[in-house]
Amino acid sequence: MVDELVADIRGAARRFRRNGAIVALSGGIDSTVCVALAARALGPKRVKGITLPDQESSGETAGLAQLAAESAGVEFLAKDITPVLDALGAYRDRLAVVQRIDPDFDPARGDAFSVEFVPATGEGDRIQSFALNVVRGGKSTHHRLGGRDFLTIMAATNQKQRVRTLMTYRIADEENLIVVGTSNRLEIDQGFFVKFGDGCGEAFPLRWLLKSQVYDVAEYLGVPEEIRCRPPTTDTFSAPQSQEEYFYGTSTEMGDALWLAWRKSEPVEQVAQRLGFTATDVEKFFGLYERRAQYAAYLTEMITPE
């Protein structure tokens, strides 16, 4: 499998007649595996790793991104995108929504927020939704989030990924490099990426791998344990947040299993019994995957080979 992933990157560089590759590093497992694969494919001297944190990024991000680059033996770059996002109004527009919902919210006092997916499992007819999570003094308060407020926060947040891609391609174009996309199979097939943001790239080596399989490849490649043991995070909002809370609603392993069951059209009752869910909960997840697949269909046109 690793040989095939390496060949995918090497083939893209040859097809586009590029001298090497650049990978945007978040300090997470996906981007770390991608930079390690790119170094194998093209040689470490032909690969760059770049991290693009902003004022809301975790304090660990830059350090883990540098560790990822060093472990692969590639050149490491770091650029703070806070001034760009500030000029675009990304922080201001989101803050206006948060303060309308919670008038006492004050980031200068240390208040933080995130957006969370609420799978609504185990509670009958409740519907899946999104919530605004406000963290103040170590305590969380959740507010129902919908309509224009949700769209405004997400539109401003998506600017982070688009600015990162803009800056990554600035270097890629100048140095004749391909951009290696870091999205895995579940992210692509469920639309968990930003169009014209992290959905851009000339090679997507993780396109066919589930998240749990990415961890298997990481172990084989010798990715530093500090990165392999780090829980998958979004590193998107001012409050710390896992990918489970933001998008999937389940653990990595359970999400992989549920999604595969849906893809294989397994009977709901059979899946519920095997995974320890109620049939109603499985139906909710299957319906969610169906809706996400429809939404992601046009997004994947730039990723899925002909």
KEKE-3310 file (N, C-alpha, C; in steps of 0.2 Angstrom, whole numbers, plus 5000, padded with zeros to 4 digits):
npx = (5004:5009:5019:5011:5005:5016:5020:5009:5011:5023:5020:5011:5019:5028:5018:5014:5025:5033:5045:5046:5037:5025:5018:5005:5006:4998:5001:4995:4989:4986:4992:5005:5008:5007:5018:5028:5026:5028:5041:5047:5043:5049:5061:5069:5075:5068:5056:5044:5038:5025:5018:5004:4998:4986:4979:4971:4975:4981:4993:5002:5003:5012:5024:5022:5020:5033:5040:5035:5040:5054:5055:5053:5063:5063:5063:5057:5044:5036:5022:5012:4995:4987:4986:4981:4968:4962:4962:4952:4941:4937:4938:4931:4918:4913:4914:4904:4892:4893:4892:4880:4872:4877:4878:4887:4900:4917:4932:4944:4944:4946:4937:4931:4926:4917:4911:4899:4895:4879:4875:4863:4860:4852:4840:4827:4816:4824:4832:4847:4859:4868:4878:4882:4896:4901:4915:4919:4928:4932:4920:4907:4895:4881:4873:4859:4862:4859:4852:4856:4866:4874:4879:4886:4896:4903:4906:4915:4925:4929:4937:4950:4955:4956:4964:4976:4978:4980:4992:5000:5000:5006:5020:5021:5019:5029:5041:5039:5032:5021:5006:5002:4988:4980:4968:4958:4949:4936:4934:4934:4924:4913:4913:4921:4930:4936:4930:4941:4950:4957:4953:4960:4973:4987:4989:4982:4986:4980:4967:4960:4960:4954:4952:4957:4965:4975:4982:4988:4997:5005:5011:5019:5027:5035:5031:5032:5029:5022:5014:5006:4999:4991:4975:4963:4961:4952:4957:4953:4944:4943:4941:4947:4945:4939:4939:4928:4919:4916:4913:4911:4904:4906:4919:4935:4937:4924:4917:4923:4918:4904:4902:4908:4899:4887:4891:4892:4879:4873:4862:4852:4848:4857:4869:4867:4867:4880:4888:4884:4874:4858:4844:4838:4848:4858:4851:4850:4863:4866:4857:4862:4875:4870:4865:4876:4885:4878:4879:4893:4896:4898:4909:4920:4923:4935:4944:4942:4949:4947)
npy = (4994:5006:5008:5010:5022:5031:5030:5036:5050:5052:5050:5060:5072:5070:5070:5083:5089:5094:5100:5095:5094:5101:5102:5106:5107:5102:5097:5086:5069:5065:5075:5073:5060:5062:5071:5062:5052:5059:5063:5051:5048:5058:5061:5069:5082:5088:5091:5102:5107:5116:5126:5135:5143:5152:5165:5158:5145:5130:5129:5119:5117:5122:5117:5103:5102:5106:5095:5085:5088:5088:5074:5068:5073:5085:5102:5115:5127:5141:5152:5165:5167:5176:5191:5192:5185:5193:5205:5202:5201:5190:5186:5196:5195:5182:5184:5194:5186:5177:5185:5190:5179:5176:5188:5191:5186:5187:5188:5194:5192:5179:5170:5157:5149:5136:5127:5113:5097:5089:5073:5068:5055:5041:5047:5046:5054:5066:5078:5078:5091:5107:5115:5130:5131:5138:5143:5147:5152:5139:5131:5124:5130:5127:5132:5132:5131:5138:5141:5157:5162:5150:5148:5160:5159:5148:5151:5162:5155:5145:5153:5152:5140:5143:5154:5148:5138:5147:5153:5142:5138:5149:5147:5135:5138:5147:5139:5128:5116:5102:5102:5093:5086:5083:5076:5062:5047:5047:5060:5066:5059:5063:5076:5084:5095:5110:5118:5125:5127:5117:5107:5107:5102:5093:5079:5067:5057:5050:5047:5035:5029:5025:5033:5026:5017:5026:5028:5016:5016:5027:5021:5011:5019:5025:5037:5050:5046:5055:5062:5052:5048:5059:5065:5067:5083:5098:5111:5124:5133:5145:5138:5122:5107:5092:5081:5073:5079:5090:5086:5072:5065:5053:5041:5038:5025:5019:5028:5025:5011:5013:5021:5012:5002:5008:5011:4998:4994:4987:4978:4988:4983:4973:4980:4988:4979:4973:4984:4989:4999:5007:5003:5014:5024:5020:5021:5035:5039:5033:5040:5053:5051:5049:5061:5069:5063:5067:5081:5082:5077:5086:5093:5083:5082:5088:5080:5066:5054:5052)
npz = (5000:5004:4994:4983:4987:4987:4974:4968:4971:4966:4952:4950:4951:4940:4930:4930:4928:4938:4950:4963:4979:4990:5006:5017:5034:5048:5060:5063:5060:5047:5038:5042:5038:5025:5021:5024:5015:5003:5004:5003:4990:4982:4987:5001:4999:4989:4994:5003:5019:5026:5039:5044:5055:5065:5076:5083:5083:5091:5104:5102:5088:5079:5084:5083:5069:5064:5070:5062:5049:5052:5055:5043:5036:5028:5022:5032:5034:5041:5043:5049:5048:5054:5052:5039:5039:5049:5042:5032:5039:5046:5060:5066:5060:5064:5078:5080:5078:5088:5100:5098:5101:5114:5124:5134:5130:5129:5122:5126:5139:5140:5136:5125:5110:5100:5086:5087:5081:5084:5086:5091:5096:5103:5109:5104:5094:5092:5082:5071:5073:5074:5087:5096:5106:5120:5130:5146:5159:5161:5160:5150:5139:5129:5114:5104:5086:5071:5054:5047:5056:5058:5045:5043:5053:5048:5035:5037:5044:5035:5027:5033:5028:5015:5014:5018:5008:4997:5001:5001:4988:4983:4985:4979:4966:4963:4965:4957:4961:4966:4975:4989:4993:5009:5013:5019:5015:5021:5024:5012:5005:5013:5012:5021:5020:5013:4998:4986:4996:5008:4999:4988:4976:4968:4970:4980:4991:5002:4998:4997:5009:5025:5041:5052:5044:5040:5052:5053:5042:5046:5057:5051:5043:5053:5059:5071:5088:5096:5088:5082:5094:5097:5098:5085:5080:5076:5076:5074:5079:5093:5105:5111:5102:5096:5081:5081:5089:5081:5068:5065:5076:5082:5088:5080:5075:5076:5068:5055:5054:5054:5043:5033:5034:5029:5016:5011:5011:5022:5032:5044:5057:5058:5059:5070:5080:5079:5082:5093:5094:5094:5083:5078:5080:5071:5059:5059:5057:5045:5037:5038:5032:5019:5015:5016:5007:4995:4996:4995:4982:4971:4976:4975:4962:4958:4964:4963:4952:4934)
capx = (5000:5014:5022:5006:5004:5022:5019:5004:5014:5028:5016:5008:5025:5030:5013:5013:5032:5035:5052:5045:5031:5024:5013:5003:5007:4994:5004:4990:4991:4985:4997:5012:5009:5008:5024:5033:5026:5031:5049:5049:5042:5053:5067:5067:5077:5063:5049:5044:5033:5024:5013:5001:4994:4983:4979:4966:4978:4983:5000:5006:5002:5019:5029:5021:5021:5040:5042:5033:5044:5060:5055:5053:5069:5061:5063:5051:5042:5030:5019:5006:4990:4982:4985:4977:4961:4960:4960:4946:4935:4935:4937:4925:4911:4911:4912:4897:4887:4894:4890:4873:4869:4879:4880:4893:4906:4922:4938:4949:4943:4948:4931:4932:4920:4918:4904:4899:4889:4876:4872:4856:4859:4849:4835:4821:4815:4828:4836:4854:4860:4874:4877:4888:4899:4905:4919:4920:4930:4932:4914:4905:4887:4879:4867:4857:4865:4856:4851:4861:4871:4878:4882:4891:4902:4906:4909:4921:4930:4932:4943:4956:4958:4957:4970:4982:4979:4982:4999:5004:5001:5011:5026:5021:5020:5036:5046:5037:5030:5014:5003:5000:4982:4980:4962:4958:4943:4930:4934:4933:4917:4908:4913:4924:4935:4934:4931:4946:4954:4961:4951:4965:4980:4988:4990:4979:4988:4976:4961:4957:4962:4950:4956:4961:4971:4980:4986:4992:5002:5009:5015:5023:5032:5039:5029:5034:5023:5019:5009:5002:4995:4987:4968:4962:4958:4951:4962:4949:4941:4947:4940:4949:4939:4940:4935:4922:4914:4915:4910:4909:4899:4909:4926:4938:4936:4917:4915:4925:4914:4897:4902:4908:4892:4882:4893:4890:4872:4872:4855:4852:4848:4863:4875:4866:4869:4887:4892:4881:4869:4851:4843:4836:4854:4861:4847:4851:4870:4865:4854:4867:4880:4867:4865:4883:4887:4875:4883:4900:4897:4901:4916:4925:4925:4942:4949:4942:4951:4942)
capy = (5000:5012:5009:5013:5029:5034:5030:5041:5056:5053:5050:5067:5076:5069:5072:5090:5092:5098:5098:5093:5094:5105:5099:5110:5103:5104:5093:5080:5062:5065:5079:5070:5054:5064:5073:5057:5049:5064:5062:5044:5048:5062:5063:5074:5088:5090:5092:5107:5107:5123:5127:5141:5144:5159:5167:5153:5138:5127:5131:5113:5116:5124:5112:5096:5103:5106:5088:5081:5090:5085:5067:5066:5076:5090:5109:5117:5134:5143:5158:5166:5170:5180:5197:5191:5184:5199:5210:5199:5201:5183:5185:5201:5193:5177:5187:5197:5181:5174:5190:5191:5173:5176:5195:5192:5183:5192:5185:5198:5189:5172:5166:5154:5146:5132:5124:5106:5093:5085:5068:5066:5048:5038:5051:5046:5058:5072:5078:5080:5098:5110:5119:5134:5129:5144:5140:5153:5150:5131:5128:5125:5132:5125:5136:5129:5136:5136:5147:5162:5162:5145:5149:5166:5157:5143:5155:5165:5150:5142:5158:5150:5135:5146:5158:5143:5136:5153:5154:5136:5138:5155:5144:5129:5140:5150:5134:5123:5111:5100:5103:5086:5086:5078:5073:5055:5045:5049:5068:5068:5057:5066:5083:5087:5099:5117:5119:5130:5127:5110:5102:5108:5098:5089:5072:5065:5050:5046:5047:5028:5027:5027:5037:5021:5015:5031:5027:5010:5018:5031:5017:5008:5024:5028:5044:5051:5043:5061:5064:5046:5048:5065:5064:5071:5089:5103:5117:5129:5138:5147:5133:5116:5103:5086:5080:5069:5085:5095:5083:5065:5062:5046:5040:5037:5018:5019:5032:5021:5005:5015:5023:5006:4998:5011:5010:4991:4993:4982:4979:4992:4979:4969:4984:4990:4973:4972:4990:4992:5005:5005:5003:5021:5028:5018:5025:5042:5040:5032:5046:5058:5049:5050:5068:5072:5061:5071:5087:5081:5075:5091:5094:5078:5082:5090:5075:5059:5053:5050)
capz = (5000:5004:4988:4979:4989:4985:4966:4966:4972:4960:4946:4949:4950:4933:4925:4929:4926:4944:4953:4970:4982:4996:5010:5022:5040:5054:5066:5064:5058:5040:5035:5044:5034:5018:5020:5025:5009:4998:5005:5000:4983:4978:4990:5006:4997:4984:4998:5009:5024:5028:5043:5043:5060:5066:5083:5087:5083:5097:5105:5099:5081:5075:5086:5080:5062:5063:5071:5056:5044:5053:5055:5036:5033:5023:5024:5036:5034:5046:5042:5053:5043:5057:5049:5033:5042:5052:5036:5029:5044:5048:5067:5068:5058:5069:5085:5080:5079:5095:5105:5098:5105:5121:5124:5139:5127:5129:5120:5130:5146:5139:5133:5119:5107:5094:5084:5088:5078:5089:5082:5094:5096:5109:5111:5100:5088:5091:5075:5072:5073:5077:5093:5098:5112:5123:5136:5150:5166:5162:5159:5143:5138:5122:5112:5097:5081:5064:5049:5045:5061:5057:5039:5044:5056:5044:5029:5039:5046:5029:5025:5035:5024:5008:5014:5019:5001:4994:5003:4999:4981:4981:4985:4974:4959:4962:4965:4953:4966:4967:4982:4991:4998:5015:5015:5019:5012:5025:5023:5005:5003:5017:5011:5026:5017:5010:4991:4985:5002:5008:4994:4982:4976:4962:4972:4986:4992:5007:4995:4997:5016:5031:5046:5055:5040:5040:5058:5052:5038:5050:5062:5047:5041:5059:5061:5079:5093:5099:5083:5082:5100:5097:5096:5079:5081:5070:5077:5069:5083:5099:5110:5109:5099:5092:5075:5083:5091:5076:5062:5064:5081:5084:5088:5073:5074:5076:5062:5050:5054:5052:5036:5028:5034:5025:5009:5009:5012:5027:5036:5049:5063:5059:5060:5077:5085:5079:5084:5100:5093:5093:5075:5077:5079:5065:5054:5059:5054:5038:5033:5038:5026:5012:5014:5015:5000:4990:4996:4993:4975:4967:4978:4974:4955:4957:4967:4960:4945:4929)
cpx = (5004:5017:5017:5005:5010:5022:5014:5007:5019:5025:5014:5014:5027:5025:5013:5020:5034:5042:5051:5038:5031:5018:5011:5002:5002:4997:4999:4993:4991:4991:5004:5013:5010:5015:5029:5032:5029:5039:5051:5049:5047:5060:5066:5069:5072:5056:5050:5038:5031:5018:5010:4996:4991:4982:4975:4969:4981:4991:5005:5007:5009:5024:5029:5022:5029:5043:5041:5038:5051:5061:5055:5059:5068:5062:5056:5050:5036:5028:5013:5001:4985:4981:4980:4969:4958:4958:4954:4940:4933:4933:4931:4918:4909:4910:4906:4891:4887:4891:4883:4869:4871:4882:4886:4900:4911:4929:4944:4949:4945:4943:4933:4926:4922:4911:4905:4893:4886:4872:4865:4855:4856:4843:4829:4821:4819:4832:4843:4855:4867:4873:4884:4890:4903:4908:4921:4922:4930:4926:4911:4897:4886:4872:4865:4859:4862:4855:4857:4867:4876:4882:4887:4897:4906:4910:4915:4927:4933:4937:4949:4959:4960:4963:4977:4983:4982:4990:5003:5005:5006:5018:5027:5023:5027:5042:5045:5036:5023:5012:5000:4994:4982:4974:4962:4951:4937:4929:4932:4925:4911:4908:4916:4930:4932:4935:4936:4950:4958:4959:4955:4971:4981:4989:4986:4980:4983:4969:4957:4958:4957:4955:4960:4966:4976:4985:4990:4998:5007:5014:5021:5029:5036:5037:5030:5027:5019:5013:5004:4997:4991:4980:4967:4958:4956:4955:4959:4946:4945:4946:4943:4944:4942:4936:4928:4917:4912:4911:4907:4904:4901:4916:4928:4936:4928:4914:4917:4920:4907:4897:4903:4902:4887:4884:4892:4883:4870:4865:4856:4852:4854:4869:4874:4868:4876:4891:4889:4877:4862:4850:4841:4843:4858:4857:4849:4858:4869:4862:4858:4872:4877:4867:4872:4886:4884:4878:4890:4901:4900:4908:4921:4926:4932:4947:4948:4944:4946:4942)
cpy = (5006:5013:5012:5020:5033:5035:5035:5048:5057:5054:5057:5072:5076:5071:5079:5093:5096:5096:5095:5094:5099:5102:5104:5106:5106:5102:5087:5074:5062:5069:5076:5064:5057:5067:5068:5053:5053:5063:5056:5044:5052:5064:5069:5081:5091:5092:5098:5105:5114:5122:5134:5142:5151:5160:5162:5146:5136:5128:5125:5113:5117:5119:5105:5096:5102:5099:5084:5082:5087:5077:5064:5069:5081:5097:5111:5125:5135:5150:5159:5170:5174:5187:5197:5190:5190:5205:5208:5199:5195:5183:5190:5198:5187:5179:5190:5192:5178:5178:5191:5185:5174:5183:5196:5189:5189:5189:5188:5195:5182:5168:5163:5151:5140:5130:5116:5103:5089:5079:5066:5059:5046:5042:5051:5050:5065:5072:5080:5088:5101:5115:5124:5133:5135:5141:5147:5150:5142:5128:5130:5126:5131:5129:5133:5134:5134:5142:5151:5162:5156:5146:5155:5163:5152:5146:5158:5160:5147:5147:5155:5145:5138:5150:5153:5140:5141:5153:5148:5136:5144:5152:5139:5132:5143:5145:5128:5116:5109:5101:5096:5088:5081:5075:5066:5053:5047:5057:5069:5065:5060:5074:5087:5090:5105:5117:5126:5131:5121:5105:5103:5104:5095:5081:5072:5058:5046:5046:5041:5025:5029:5030:5031:5018:5020:5030:5021:5012:5022:5027:5014:5013:5027:5035:5044:5049:5049:5063:5058:5046:5054:5064:5069:5077:5093:5109:5123:5135:5140:5142:5126:5111:5097:5085:5077:5074:5089:5092:5076:5062:5056:5046:5038:5030:5017:5022:5028:5015:5007:5017:5017:5002:5001:5010:5003:4990:4988:4983:4983:4988:4975:4974:4987:4985:4972:4978:4992:4998:5003:5006:5010:5025:5026:5021:5032:5043:5038:5037:5052:5057:5050:5057:5071:5069:5065:5078:5087:5079:5080:5093:5090:5078:5084:5085:5068:5058:5051:5042)
cpz = (5000:4998:4983:4980:4986:4977:4964:4966:4967:4954:4945:4948:4942:4928:4924:4928:4932:4947:4960:4972:4988:5000:5016:5028:5045:5061:5067:5060:5050:5036:5036:5039:5027:5017:5020:5018:5003:4998:5002:4992:4979:4981:4995:5003:4992:4987:5003:5013:5026:5033:5043:5049:5061:5073:5087:5087:5090:5098:5103:5092:5078:5077:5083:5072:5060:5065:5065:5051:5045:5053:5048:5032:5028:5026:5027:5035:5038:5044:5045:5048:5047:5054:5043:5035:5045:5047:5033:5033:5047:5056:5069:5066:5063:5076:5085:5081:5086:5100:5104:5102:5112:5122:5129:5136:5126:5128:5124:5137:5146:5137:5126:5116:5101:5092:5084:5084:5084:5085:5085:5094:5103:5112:5107:5094:5087:5085:5076:5070:5074:5082:5093:5105:5115:5129:5139:5157:5167:5161:5152:5143:5131:5120:5105:5092:5074:5060:5047:5050:5059:5050:5039:5047:5052:5038:5031:5041:5040:5026:5027:5030:5017:5008:5015:5012:4997:4995:5001:4992:4979:4981:4980:4967:4958:4961:4961:4956:4965:4974:4983:4995:5003:5017:5014:5016:5015:5024:5016:5003:5007:5016:5017:5024:5014:5003:4990:4991:5002:5003:4988:4982:4970:4964:4979:4988:4997:5004:4996:5004:5021:5036:5050:5051:5040:5046:5057:5047:5042:5055:5057:5045:5047:5060:5069:5083:5095:5094:5082:5088:5101:5095:5090:5081:5075:5070:5073:5073:5089:5105:5107:5107:5095:5086:5076:5085:5086:5070:5062:5069:5084:5085:5081:5071:5072:5069:5056:5049:5052:5045:5031:5028:5029:5018:5007:5009:5016:5030:5042:5056:5064:5061:5068:5082:5085:5082:5091:5100:5093:5085:5073:5076:5073:5059:5053:5056:5047:5034:5033:5032:5019:5010:5012:5009:4994:4990:4993:4986:4971:4969:4976:4966:4954:4960:4964:4953:4940:4928)
residu = (MET:VAL:ASP:GLU:LEU:VAL:ALA:ASP:ILE:ARG:GLY:ALA:ALA:ARG:ARG:PHE:ARG:ARG:ASN:GLY:ALA:ILE:VAL:ALA:LEU:SER:GLY:GLY:ILE:ASP:SER:THR:VAL:CYS:VAL:ALA:LEU:ALA:ALA:ARG:ALA:LEU:GLY:PRO:LYS:ARG:VAL:LYS:GLY:ILE:THR:LEU:PRO:ASP:GLN:GLU:SER:SER:GLY:GLU:THR:ALA:GLY:LEU:ALA:GLN:LEU:ALA:ALA:GLU:SER:ALA:GLY:VAL:GLU:PHE:LEU:ALA:LYS:ASP:ILE:THR:PRO:VAL:LEU:ASP:ALA:LEU:GLY:ALA:TYR:ARG:ASP:ARG:LEU:ALA:VAL:VAL:GLN:ARG:ILE:ASP:PRO:ASP:PHE:ASP:PRO:ALA:ARG:GLY:ASP:ALA:PHE:SER:VAL:GLU:PHE:VAL:PRO:ALA:THR:GLY:GLU:GLY:ASP:ARG:ILE:GLN:SER:PHE:ALA:LEU:ASN:VAL:VAL:ARG:GLY:GLY:LYS:SER:THR:HIS:HIS:ARG:LEU:GLY:GLY:ARG:ASP:PHE:LEU:THR:ILE:MET:ALA:ALA:THR:ASN:GLN:LYS:GLN:ARG:VAL:ARG:THR:LEU:MET:THR:TYR:ARG:ILE:ALA:ASP:GLU:GLU:ASN:LEU:ILE:VAL:VAL:GLY:THR:SER:ASN:ARG:LEU:GLU:ILE:ASP:GLN:GLY:PHE:PHE:VAL:LYS:PHE:GLY:ASP:GLY:CYS:GLY:GLU:ALA:PHE:PRO:LEU:ARG:TRP:LEU:LEU:LYS:SER:GLN:VAL:TYR:ASP:VAL:ALA:GLU:TYR:LEU:GLY:VAL:PRO:GLU:GLU:ILE:ARG:CYS:ARG:PRO:PRO:THR:THR:ASP:THR:PHE:SER:ALA:PRO:GLN:SER:GLN:GLU:GLU:TYR:PHE:TYR:GLY:THR:SER:THR:GLU:MET:GLY:ASP:ALA:LEU:TRP:LEU:ALA:TRP:ARG:LYS:SER:GLU:PRO:VAL:GLU:GLN:VAL:ALA:GLN:ARG:LEU:GLY:PHE:THR:ALA:THR:ASP:VAL:GLU:LYS:PHE:PHE:GLY:LEU:TYR:GLU:ARG:ARG:ALA:GLN:TYR:ALA:ALA:TYR:LEU:THR:GLU:MET:ILE:THR:PRO:GLU)
# end
